[in-house]
Amino acid sequence: MLCGEYAVLCGALAIAFPTKFRQCMEVEYREGSGYVHWQSYDFEGFQWLRCSFHPNEDCSTHPLKNVLQPILAMLRYVQQQNPGAMPADKDITFRVKASFRKEWGLGSSSALIANIARWSGLDPWDLMQLSFPGSGYDVAVAFHGKALMYKIDSGQRNIRFLDFVPAWLDDFRVVFTGKKVNSRDSVNENKSMFHKLEPHVPELDRIAMGLLTADNCEEACGLLQRYEAILSRELEMEPGARLFPAYSGTIKSLGAWGGDAILVEYREGEFEEVFQNLISFNFYDILQTANTEPCT
């Protein structure tokens, strides 16, 4: 998400891009009695989740209930809306495989929603409301696999796809801070302040559009700093630059503030010195180059 964090929930324009990192879902049917066998793997192939359950069972006492609850909510909805996808005489094995680290905050939950929506043929935003409620911008990116502008207007989602990436982003790097922050927890913690952003939505939208048409890095940096300053002031939160106060280049928060990823203006020498111990990519290097269809 280039811009729109928190403010998208107040009706501000969000601009977001898909990355080349993917989450693939394999679905296998076997003769059985309606049981689900769930397996999740990290980017190194390590199986971090393995469990079996029946969607109709009460899993409130299951040791993995916090992980299973959103999955169960979606699968039960699939049972109701498209029973053919979950026949009672079949067991289903789901294998979810990510090509990125969980702590990078690249939208594992939105990718899961998108994959279940494709598999079941159901509306991804209906599934989102049942499992991981939010603005839905991340679900839009994961489901469509395209760069887009996203805006909630009078409760309606307006999506416009982008067929270009601003050239000035070639002068920036995406840095993963290693400080994982749950976006939904961050939203819940700060939502009492969101009303303060509402008067600034027109200005935030102008800045967002300006970022798409900026002619150079200097112009873009000024816009990014203005955007960050408005959110920092109104939400009383520290901007991304506070994480690395000694760095002279522009730093923009991406997603939940205080963790996950940041956008950093590249300054040769200084960048390598300050961020040498963190994983980073040229912005263009992480843009999606493959399709986002789930594995079947």
Contacts in CASP RR format, 6 or more apart in sequence:
PFRMAT RR
TARGET T0000
AUTHOR 0000-0000-0000
METHOD contacts of the structure
MODEL  1
MLCGEYAVLCGALAIAFPTKFRQCMEVEYREGSGYVHWQSYDFEGFQWLR
CSFHPNEDCSTHPLKNVLQPILAMLRYVQQQNPGAMPADKDITFRVKASF
RKEWGLGSSSALIANIARWSGLDPWDLMQLSFPGSGYDVAVAFHGKALMY
KIDSGQRNIRFLDFVPAWLDDFRVVFTGKKVNSRDSVNENKSMFHKLEPH
VPELDRIAMGLLTADNCEEACGLLQRYEAILSRELEMEPGARLFPAYSGT
IKSLGAWGGDAILVEYREGEFEEVFQNLISFNFYDILQTANTEPCT
1 14 0 8 1.000
1 15 0 8 1.000
1 16 0 8 1.000
1 137 0 8 1.000
1 138 0 8 1.000
1 254 0 8 1.000
1 255 0 8 1.000
2 15 0 8 1.000
2 16 0 8 1.000
2 17 0 8 1.000
2 208 0 8 1.000
2 211 0 8 1.000
2 252 0 8 1.000
2 254 0 8 1.000
2 263 0 8 1.000
3 13 0 8 1.000
3 14 0 8 1.000
3 15 0 8 1.000
3 204 0 8 1.000
3 207 0 8 1.000
3 208 0 8 1.000
3 211 0 8 1.000
3 224 0 8 1.000
3 227 0 8 1.000
3 252 0 8 1.000
4 12 0 8 1.000
4 13 0 8 1.000
4 14 0 8 1.000
4 15 0 8 1.000
4 137 0 8 1.000
4 204 0 8 1.000
4 208 0 8 1.000
5 14 0 8 1.000
5 231 0 8 1.000
5 253 0 8 1.000
5 254 0 8 1.000
5 255 0 8 1.000
5 256 0 8 1.000
5 257 0 8 1.000
6 187 0 8 1.000
6 190 0 8 1.000
6 194 0 8 1.000
6 197 0 8 1.000
6 231 0 8 1.000
6 235 0 8 1.000
7 14 0 8 1.000
7 197 0 8 1.000
7 200 0 8 1.000
7 201 0 8 1.000
7 204 0 8 1.000
7 231 0 8 1.000
8 14 0 8 1.000
8 135 0 8 1.000
8 137 0 8 1.000
8 150 0 8 1.000
8 151 0 8 1.000
8 152 0 8 1.000
9 134 0 8 1.000
9 135 0 8 1.000
9 152 0 8 1.000
9 187 0 8 1.000
9 191 0 8 1.000
9 194 0 8 1.000
10 194 0 8 1.000
10 195 0 8 1.000
10 197 0 8 1.000
10 198 0 8 1.000
10 201 0 8 1.000
11 151 0 8 1.000
11 152 0 8 1.000
11 153 0 8 1.000
11 201 0 8 1.000
12 151 0 8 1.000
12 197 0 8 1.000
12 200 0 8 1.000
12 201 0 8 1.000
12 204 0 8 1.000
12 205 0 8 1.000
12 208 0 8 1.000
13 149 0 8 1.000
13 150 0 8 1.000
13 151 0 8 1.000
13 204 0 8 1.000
13 205 0 8 1.000
13 208 0 8 1.000
13 209 0 8 1.000
14 135 0 8 1.000
14 137 0 8 1.000
14 149 0 8 1.000
14 150 0 8 1.000
14 151 0 8 1.000
14 208 0 8 1.000
15 147 0 8 1.000
15 148 0 8 1.000
15 149 0 8 1.000
15 150 0 8 1.000
15 162 0 8 1.000
15 208 0 8 1.000
15 211 0 8 1.000
15 212 0 8 1.000
16 137 0 8 1.000
16 138 0 8 1.000
16 140 0 8 1.000
16 141 0 8 1.000
16 147 0 8 1.000
16 148 0 8 1.000
16 150 0 8 1.000
17 141 0 8 1.000
17 147 0 8 1.000
17 165 0 8 1.000
17 287 0 8 1.000
17 288 0 8 1.000
18 141 0 8 1.000
18 142 0 8 1.000
18 145 0 8 1.000
18 146 0 8 1.000
18 147 0 8 1.000
18 287 0 8 1.000
18 288 0 8 1.000
18 292 0 8 1.000
19 100 0 8 1.000
19 106 0 8 1.000
19 286 0 8 1.000
19 287 0 8 1.000
19 288 0 8 1.000
20 286 0 8 1.000
20 287 0 8 1.000
20 288 0 8 1.000
20 289 0 8 1.000
20 290 0 8 1.000
21 98 0 8 1.000
21 99 0 8 1.000
21 100 0 8 1.000
21 104 0 8 1.000
21 106 0 8 1.000
21 286 0 8 1.000
22 98 0 8 1.000
22 99 0 8 1.000
22 100 0 8 1.000
22 111 0 8 1.000
22 290 0 8 1.000
22 292 0 8 1.000
23 96 0 8 1.000
23 97 0 8 1.000
23 98 0 8 1.000
23 99 0 8 1.000
23 100 0 8 1.000
23 107 0 8 1.000
23 108 0 8 1.000
23 111 0 8 1.000
23 112 0 8 1.000
23 115 0 8 1.000
24 96 0 8 1.000
24 97 0 8 1.000
24 98 0 8 1.000
24 99 0 8 1.000
24 115 0 8 1.000
24 294 0 8 1.000
24 295 0 8 1.000
25 94 0 8 1.000
25 95 0 8 1.000
25 96 0 8 1.000
25 97 0 8 1.000
25 112 0 8 1.000
25 115 0 8 1.000
25 116 0 8 1.000
25 119 0 8 1.000
25 294 0 8 1.000
25 295 0 8 1.000
26 93 0 8 1.000
26 94 0 8 1.000
26 95 0 8 1.000
26 97 0 8 1.000
26 294 0 8 1.000
26 295 0 8 1.000
26 296 0 8 1.000
27 92 0 8 1.000
27 93 0 8 1.000
27 94 0 8 1.000
27 95 0 8 1.000
27 119 0 8 1.000
27 296 0 8 1.000
28 92 0 8 1.000
28 93 0 8 1.000
28 95 0 8 1.000
29 87 0 8 1.000
29 90 0 8 1.000
29 91 0 8 1.000
29 92 0 8 1.000
30 90 0 8 1.000
30 91 0 8 1.000
30 92 0 8 1.000
30 93 0 8 1.000
31 89 0 8 1.000
31 90 0 8 1.000
31 91 0 8 1.000
32 89 0 8 1.000
32 90 0 8 1.000
32 91 0 8 1.000
33 54 0 8 1.000
33 88 0 8 1.000
33 89 0 8 1.000
33 91 0 8 1.000
34 54 0 8 1.000
34 55 0 8 1.000
34 86 0 8 1.000
34 87 0 8 1.000
34 88 0 8 1.000
34 89 0 8 1.000
34 90 0 8 1.000
34 91 0 8 1.000
34 92 0 8 1.000
35 52 0 8 1.000
35 53 0 8 1.000
35 54 0 8 1.000
35 91 0 8 1.000
35 92 0 8 1.000
36 52 0 8 1.000
36 53 0 8 1.000
36 54 0 8 1.000
36 55 0 8 1.000
36 75 0 8 1.000
36 91 0 8 1.000
36 92 0 8 1.000
36 93 0 8 1.000
36 94 0 8 1.000
37 51 0 8 1.000
37 52 0 8 1.000
37 91 0 8 1.000
37 92 0 8 1.000
37 93 0 8 1.000
37 94 0 8 1.000
38 49 0 8 1.000
38 50 0 8 1.000
38 51 0 8 1.000
38 52 0 8 1.000
38 53 0 8 1.000
38 68 0 8 1.000
38 71 0 8 1.000
38 93 0 8 1.000
38 94 0 8 1.000
38 96 0 8 1.000
39 47 0 8 1.000
39 49 0 8 1.000
39 50 0 8 1.000
39 93 0 8 1.000
39 94 0 8 1.000
39 95 0 8 1.000
39 96 0 8 1.000
40 47 0 8 1.000
40 48 0 8 1.000
40 49 0 8 1.000
40 50 0 8 1.000
40 96 0 8 1.000
40 97 0 8 1.000
40 98 0 8 1.000
41 47 0 8 1.000
41 48 0 8 1.000
41 95 0 8 1.000
41 96 0 8 1.000
41 97 0 8 1.000
41 98 0 8 1.000
42 48 0 8 1.000
42 98 0 8 1.000
42 101 0 8 1.000
42 102 0 8 1.000
43 98 0 8 1.000
43 99 0 8 1.000
43 100 0 8 1.000
43 101 0 8 1.000
45 97 0 8 1.000
49 64 0 8 1.000
49 67 0 8 1.000
51 62 0 8 1.000
51 64 0 8 1.000
51 68 0 8 1.000
53 59 0 8 1.000
53 62 0 8 1.000
53 68 0 8 1.000
53 72 0 8 1.000
55 72 0 8 1.000
55 75 0 8 1.000
55 76 0 8 1.000
55 79 0 8 1.000
55 86 0 8 1.000
56 76 0 8 1.000
59 65 0 8 1.000
59 68 0 8 1.000
59 69 0 8 1.000
59 72 0 8 1.000
62 68 0 8 1.000
70 109 0 8 1.000
70 130 0 8 1.000
70 131 0 8 1.000
70 132 0 8 1.000
71 112 0 8 1.000
71 131 0 8 1.000
73 130 0 8 1.000
73 131 0 8 1.000
74 113 0 8 1.000
74 116 0 8 1.000
74 127 0 8 1.000
74 130 0 8 1.000
74 131 0 8 1.000
75 86 0 8 1.000
75 116 0 8 1.000
77 122 0 8 1.000
77 126 0 8 1.000
77 127 0 8 1.000
77 130 0 8 1.000
78 85 0 8 1.000
78 86 0 8 1.000
78 116 0 8 1.000
78 120 0 8 1.000
78 122 0 8 1.000
79 86 0 8 1.000
81 120 0 8 1.000
81 122 0 8 1.000
82 120 0 8 1.000
82 121 0 8 1.000
82 122 0 8 1.000
85 119 0 8 1.000
85 120 0 8 1.000
85 121 0 8 1.000
86 92 0 8 1.000
96 112 0 8 1.000
96 115 0 8 1.000
97 295 0 8 1.000
98 108 0 8 1.000
98 111 0 8 1.000
100 106 0 8 1.000
101 176 0 8 1.000
102 108 0 8 1.000
102 180 0 8 1.000
103 176 0 8 1.000
103 178 0 8 1.000
103 180 0 8 1.000
103 260 0 8 1.000
104 176 0 8 1.000
104 178 0 8 1.000
104 260 0 8 1.000
104 261 0 8 1.000
104 279 0 8 1.000
105 180 0 8 1.000
105 183 0 8 1.000
105 260 0 8 1.000
105 261 0 8 1.000
106 261 0 8 1.000
107 138 0 8 1.000
107 142 0 8 1.000
109 131 0 8 1.000
109 132 0 8 1.000
109 138 0 8 1.000
110 128 0 8 1.000
110 132 0 8 1.000
110 136 0 8 1.000
110 138 0 8 1.000
110 139 0 8 1.000
110 141 0 8 1.000
110 142 0 8 1.000
111 142 0 8 1.000
113 124 0 8 1.000
113 127 0 8 1.000
113 128 0 8 1.000
113 131 0 8 1.000
113 132 0 8 1.000
113 139 0 8 1.000
113 142 0 8 1.000
113 143 0 8 1.000
114 124 0 8 1.000
114 139 0 8 1.000
114 142 0 8 1.000
114 143 0 8 1.000
114 292 0 8 1.000
114 294 0 8 1.000
115 294 0 8 1.000
116 122 0 8 1.000
116 127 0 8 1.000
117 123 0 8 1.000
117 124 0 8 1.000
117 127 0 8 1.000
117 143 0 8 1.000
118 143 0 8 1.000
118 293 0 8 1.000
118 294 0 8 1.000
119 294 0 8 1.000
119 296 0 8 1.000
124 139 0 8 1.000
124 143 0 8 1.000
125 136 0 8 1.000
125 139 0 8 1.000
125 157 0 8 1.000
128 134 0 8 1.000
128 136 0 8 1.000
128 139 0 8 1.000
132 184 0 8 1.000
133 184 0 8 1.000
134 184 0 8 1.000
134 187 0 8 1.000
135 150 0 8 1.000
135 152 0 8 1.000
136 150 0 8 1.000
136 157 0 8 1.000
137 150 0 8 1.000
140 148 0 8 1.000
140 150 0 8 1.000
140 157 0 8 1.000
140 159 0 8 1.000
141 147 0 8 1.000
141 148 0 8 1.000
142 292 0 8 1.000
143 292 0 8 1.000
144 159 0 8 1.000
144 161 0 8 1.000
144 292 0 8 1.000
145 288 0 8 1.000
145 291 0 8 1.000
145 292 0 8 1.000
146 161 0 8 1.000
146 162 0 8 1.000
147 161 0 8 1.000
147 162 0 8 1.000
147 163 0 8 1.000
147 164 0 8 1.000
147 165 0 8 1.000
148 159 0 8 1.000
148 160 0 8 1.000
148 161 0 8 1.000
148 162 0 8 1.000
149 159 0 8 1.000
149 160 0 8 1.000
149 161 0 8 1.000
149 162 0 8 1.000
149 208 0 8 1.000
150 157 0 8 1.000
150 158 0 8 1.000
150 159 0 8 1.000
151 157 0 8 1.000
151 158 0 8 1.000
152 158 0 8 1.000
162 212 0 8 1.000
165 283 0 8 1.000
165 284 0 8 1.000
165 287 0 8 1.000
166 211 0 8 1.000
166 212 0 8 1.000
166 213 0 8 1.000
166 214 0 8 1.000
166 220 0 8 1.000
168 214 0 8 1.000
168 215 0 8 1.000
168 216 0 8 1.000
168 217 0 8 1.000
168 219 0 8 1.000
168 220 0 8 1.000
169 220 0 8 1.000
169 283 0 8 1.000
169 284 0 8 1.000
170 282 0 8 1.000
170 283 0 8 1.000
170 284 0 8 1.000
171 217 0 8 1.000
171 265 0 8 1.000
171 266 0 8 1.000
172 217 0 8 1.000
172 263 0 8 1.000
172 264 0 8 1.000
172 265 0 8 1.000
172 266 0 8 1.000
172 282 0 8 1.000
172 283 0 8 1.000
173 263 0 8 1.000
173 264 0 8 1.000
173 266 0 8 1.000
173 271 0 8 1.000
173 275 0 8 1.000
173 280 0 8 1.000
173 281 0 8 1.000
173 282 0 8 1.000
173 283 0 8 1.000
174 254 0 8 1.000
174 261 0 8 1.000
174 262 0 8 1.000
174 263 0 8 1.000
174 264 0 8 1.000
174 280 0 8 1.000
174 281 0 8 1.000
174 282 0 8 1.000
174 283 0 8 1.000
174 286 0 8 1.000
175 261 0 8 1.000
175 262 0 8 1.000
175 263 0 8 1.000
175 264 0 8 1.000
175 275 0 8 1.000
175 278 0 8 1.000
175 279 0 8 1.000
175 280 0 8 1.000
176 260 0 8 1.000
176 261 0 8 1.000
176 278 0 8 1.000
176 279 0 8 1.000
176 280 0 8 1.000
177 243 0 8 1.000
177 258 0 8 1.000
177 259 0 8 1.000
177 260 0 8 1.000
177 261 0 8 1.000
177 262 0 8 1.000
177 278 0 8 1.000
178 259 0 8 1.000
178 260 0 8 1.000
178 278 0 8 1.000
179 258 0 8 1.000
179 259 0 8 1.000
179 260 0 8 1.000
180 259 0 8 1.000
180 260 0 8 1.000
181 256 0 8 1.000
181 257 0 8 1.000
181 258 0 8 1.000
181 259 0 8 1.000
181 260 0 8 1.000
182 256 0 8 1.000
183 255 0 8 1.000
183 256 0 8 1.000
183 260 0 8 1.000
186 256 0 8 1.000
186 257 0 8 1.000
187 256 0 8 1.000
190 235 0 8 1.000
190 237 0 8 1.000
193 234 0 8 1.000
193 235 0 8 1.000
193 236 0 8 1.000
194 235 0 8 1.000
196 234 0 8 1.000
196 235 0 8 1.000
197 204 0 8 1.000
197 230 0 8 1.000
197 231 0 8 1.000
197 234 0 8 1.000
197 235 0 8 1.000
200 230 0 8 1.000
200 234 0 8 1.000
203 230 0 8 1.000
204 227 0 8 1.000
204 230 0 8 1.000
207 223 0 8 1.000
207 226 0 8 1.000
207 227 0 8 1.000
208 227 0 8 1.000
210 223 0 8 1.000
211 220 0 8 1.000
211 223 0 8 1.000
211 224 0 8 1.000
214 220 0 8 1.000
214 223 0 8 1.000
217 265 0 8 1.000
221 249 0 8 1.000
221 250 0 8 1.000
221 265 0 8 1.000
222 250 0 8 1.000
224 250 0 8 1.000
224 252 0 8 1.000
224 263 0 8 1.000
225 250 0 8 1.000
227 252 0 8 1.000
228 239 0 8 1.000
228 240 0 8 1.000
228 241 0 8 1.000
228 252 0 8 1.000
228 253 0 8 1.000
229 239 0 8 1.000
231 237 0 8 1.000
231 239 0 8 1.000
231 257 0 8 1.000
232 238 0 8 1.000
232 239 0 8 1.000
237 257 0 8 1.000
238 257 0 8 1.000
238 258 0 8 1.000
239 251 0 8 1.000
239 253 0 8 1.000
239 257 0 8 1.000
240 251 0 8 1.000
240 252 0 8 1.000
240 253 0 8 1.000
240 257 0 8 1.000
240 258 0 8 1.000
240 262 0 8 1.000
241 247 0 8 1.000
241 250 0 8 1.000
241 251 0 8 1.000
243 251 0 8 1.000
243 258 0 8 1.000
243 259 0 8 1.000
243 262 0 8 1.000
244 251 0 8 1.000
244 274 0 8 1.000
244 275 0 8 1.000
246 274 0 8 1.000
247 264 0 8 1.000
247 267 0 8 1.000
247 270 0 8 1.000
247 271 0 8 1.000
247 274 0 8 1.000
248 267 0 8 1.000
248 270 0 8 1.000
249 264 0 8 1.000
249 265 0 8 1.000
249 267 0 8 1.000
249 270 0 8 1.000
250 264 0 8 1.000
250 265 0 8 1.000
251 262 0 8 1.000
251 263 0 8 1.000
251 264 0 8 1.000
251 265 0 8 1.000
252 262 0 8 1.000
252 263 0 8 1.000
252 264 0 8 1.000
253 262 0 8 1.000
253 263 0 8 1.000
254 260 0 8 1.000
254 261 0 8 1.000
254 262 0 8 1.000
254 263 0 8 1.000
255 261 0 8 1.000
263 283 0 8 1.000
264 271 0 8 1.000
264 275 0 8 1.000
264 280 0 8 1.000
266 282 0 8 1.000
END
